């Protein structure tokens, strides 16, 4: 039956999202259960590599750890960004691996799952007060948070993105609630775990919340200095400890092995960054088939073609970033939040699927927008426009089949979501851009003019 009212249309597209999400997840998990006796290891990942992003640095015995894990006992020395982690991330690793041993992984699971559950609960509590809310909308919220691919791969890799996400989520909540100093502190701390959340501080600056932005930057400086002092009371000495690779490891090893290289395809499949997508496409073109030969499943370090692609990508990323900034400058806040999250997960040189968790934040704002503004006819948004956001989102968040193009298709979905972000404005009551008493017809004309 064709939806007749705005409320019906919103409920229809959200019901469709939940149906497709559950369909994809059920299909992949069924395949896993049926084939788990064979070499098939997706979506849980190869046993020997599980929790590797965390346990690879373990020096103490850990539960749930496979003794065959490669590079077991690797040192955090030499891991300072841009090679890998800022000082706070290294300090968090030391705490988890030393003070929480041997239960590092269970504690990490508890932190990540409790945070996404709390986020889903607070979002659900906000949504259930709207007249257009139905039970399946709450089911979609909790299913995406707890069963989504971003959450699962964060857990199975043991990636610190699951902790960084907490600070970004708290910052986004503070931003929406107009508690800009608190938001700045949260974004500043998040930037000390991984550098990309600094874009959220830039978003605050764009809206002239300069005090909160400065508070965030100062928080980042203080937290970084305190984190360095975990390793040495002299921050300069601590910086040298973290920035200097262990003996016998050349300074350019990270660049040669991770940037100017073709990583093994079973690893690159789980990377949806635009750069890795370009490199995967180059491999397919070079080999003339998507059924890549066995040689592509081993490391090709310091590869001349990969180096050329890197130089080209730097230009591509700069141009794309500039286009996003210019186009988003005057768009509504929800569009800008989507843009920040998309850039954070799309443009880094390496972006494993665990970075997809950050997209939960704009998706939450979008749900509020649909129920608060669209369903109540405060703003008119076509069904096509709603699906332009929700269809790529369901492919991003669902567990999709693992094959050579897994990361490429995730990248395409993120690009689709970015195009929707740049072309379909979402003025909202949440961020004070819409007067809920205004007629929907006037708002429709305004949106049409912006598009």
Number of C-alpha atoms within 10 A of each C-alpha: 3 7 13 8 12 23 19 13 20 25 21 14 18 20 18 16 21 21 14 16 25 20 13 18 20 15 13 18 17 12 15 17 11 10 13 12 9 8 8 16 15 18 19 16 14 12 15 13 19 21 23 21 15 19 30 21 17 24 15 12 15 18 11 15 20 16 11 10 16 13 12 15 13 14 15 23 17 22 22 20 15 13 16 14 22 23 29 23 25 24 21 15 21 18 14 20 23 16 11 17 18 18 16 25 23 15 14 21 16 12 14 24 18 13 18 22 16 14 22 23 16 11 18 22 12 13 23 15 11 14 12 19 19 14 10 14 21 19 15 20 24 20 18 23 24 17 18 23 23 26 25 22 25 24 25 22 21 23 20 23 24 25 18 23 26 20 21 24 22 20 28 24 19 19 23 16 13 13 14 23 20 20 29 33 26 29 36 32 28 29 29 25 27 21 16 17 25 24 17 28 25 15 18 22 15 13 10 11 18 17 14 23 26 18 21 29 20 16 20 24 16 15 20 22 19 17 23 25 18 17 18 15 13 12 17 12 14 20 21 15 19 22 21 17 21 16 8 6 11 10 14 10 14 19 15 17 16 18 21 21 22 27 22 15 21 14 14 24 23 22 27 33 28 26 26 31 23 17 22 24 16 15 19 18 11 10 13 10 10 14 10 15 10 9 10 17 15 13 16 18 19 17 15 13 14 25 18 11 18 20 11 12 19 14 11 15 18 12 12 14 15 12 13 20 15 12 15 21 15 13 18 18 24 23 25 24 23 25 24 26 25 22 21 22 26 28 21 16 19 18 21 25 25 25 27 27 25 25 23 25 20 22 18 17 22 21 20 20 22 26 23 24 25 24 23 20 21 23 30 23 24 14 14 10 14 19 18 17 20 21 18 22 21 23 20 26 26 23 26 23 16 16 15 19 20 18 26 24 18 27 24 19 20 26 17 17 22 22 15 20 25 21 16 20 23 25 22 24 16 16 16 12 12 16 14 16 7 12 13 18 12 12 19 17 13 15 16 12 8 12 10
